[in-house]
């Protein structure tokens, strides 16, 4: 018996007549009668006695019905599962992110995604690129949003949008009166510097070389958050990523864009052999909108 035959047989058993079964399934009575005849012929069993226009199930039909109910409830559970998936039921998403992306951009996108999939479960963790690669390859995470690209044969890395560099400083600094700053403006100040292998450090090094102006720095960091915390105390100014600058809400800190500052891509990274889920696609759409909006 196929699923349609099971559905017709069950409708007749539940309703007790061809007429009511046809009404229940929104089909014609002759169609139900033909289907019952085909089922009996196929099985080689008499399933109903027709007495005065009514159908009386035989013992064979009652035994078959007990099995059909199990199948019906199994199909019902599948249908319920499919409906629940639309709201995230049974879905889990493990997301890794660079620290700057996890400050504001990703939390906002996750909150909006959870509003669409309220029954889903999301796990978030900040990681450096080398840890991101290891966890994605091992299957310990579903996707990552990184401020730097990766090159690995098992991973797919696609650009999502761009971020740039900003200058952060104490709110009492004269820069607060400016709408934007030039690299030369920045080089004249006492800097909270980054190591030369970071995007911030490379930009400062290039500006210094082009302007023939040495970098005045006694403090070096590797974290945009640490640089913002130091700048908020008046320890110096810093060049940080725009994601961190926008997310670092502190009454003592201000920031301005830098003219001719380089731009960098943010990336979606996932296992190339694992198709994305509905919830991960929704999350990535929101992140793209925020990066490019």
Order of alpha helices (4+ residues) and beta strands (2+ residues): alpha-alpha-alpha-beta-beta-alpha-beta-alpha-alpha-beta-alpha-beta-beta-beta-beta-alpha-beta-alpha-beta-alpha-beta-alpha-beta-beta-alpha
